[in-house]
Amino acid sequence: MRLLLDENVSKPLHQAVGAFVVGHEIVHLLDLDRWSGTRDERLYPRATAEGFHVILTNDARQMQRPREVEAIAASGLHRIEYPHKHPGLIGLGLAIATVAAGLPAVLTLLAEADGQRLVTLRGIDPAPASRLRVVDPAVAPPKYWPDQS
């Protein structure tokens, strides 16, 4: 399957996807000659003509613009969207984690799909309490923790 990463997908995310997604061709739009700046209405038919099967984007507003929705529908391409709502390194980490957690399963699903699919990767909860647990063993020693007195 040929996967095109939209212009708004960060290069570090491209590198991460390339490291764990095997058996698929992954191309970043910015690496294609004269594709940068292509409007979405033209991007989808162009990607179809070039033999892509999937576009990965973080542009959630595409599905709220009638001309872009028409272009997506007419292209027949699968569209995968992921959230990127948080700035900086934390936002990049969450975006990479979201794509890393969902993309392999989605690509398997798309390979078996009998038609076009629109997929939204839901994300990884950014609240530290839902992502990790920190224990201070001096305050709350775990079972079998040696006595430090």
HELIX and SHEET records of a PDB file:
HELIX    1   1 LYS A   11  PHE A   20  1                                  10    
HELIX    2   2 LEU A   29  ASP A   31  5                                   3    
HELIX    3   3 ASP A   40  ALA A   49  1                                  10    
HELIX    4   4 ALA A   60  GLN A   64  5                                   5    
HELIX    5   5 PRO A   66  SER A   75  1                                  10    
HELIX    6   6 GLY A   88  GLU A  112  1                                  25    
HELIX    7   7 PRO A  128  ARG A  131  1                                   4    
SHEET    1   A 5 GLU A  25  HIS A  28  0                                        
SHEET    2   A 5 ARG A   2  LEU A   5  1                                        
SHEET    3   A 5 VAL A  54  THR A  57  1                                        
SHEET    4   A 5 HIS A  78  GLU A  81  1                                        
SHEET    5   A 5 LEU A 118  THR A 120  1                                        
END                                                                             
